[in-house]
Amino acid sequence: MEAITLLASTVGIYLILLPVVAELKQPTTYDDRPMACAAFYQYLARASKDAGDDADSDRYMAKFKVLYDQGVANVLAVGGTREQARKATQNFVDIIGEMAISRPEAVPSLIAMCKREYP
């Protein structure tokens, strides 16, 4: 009987503390997908503008702005600064530009991810 009482008490305490345990175990993670896709949509905005398609350019720039803001929020959430967020986004712009030239076969995967995650 004592074992059952001890077990019930232990389970009761565990259930009471479960939300606290869950919060402690949740690691703060940094998600850079919004920035990568922001850079991608910025490229599409520039290409559309160069092609004379202002409507598409504006649409892609709107997506860029939303994703950039989300990326900045992600950086700030893990203790970064706005300047670090700006540099990280510029880094993705550079990477995507280089990838389009040196590894064009990888571009469709980026397009698919961005369209799936941020339509």
Buried (B, 14 or more C-beta within 10 A) or exposed (E): EEEEEEEEEEEEEEEEEEEEEEEEEEEEEEBBBBBBBBBBBBBBBBEBBEEEBEEBBEBBBEBBBBBBEBBBEBBEEEEBEEEBBBEBBEBBBEEBEEBBEEEEEEEEEBEEBBEEEBE
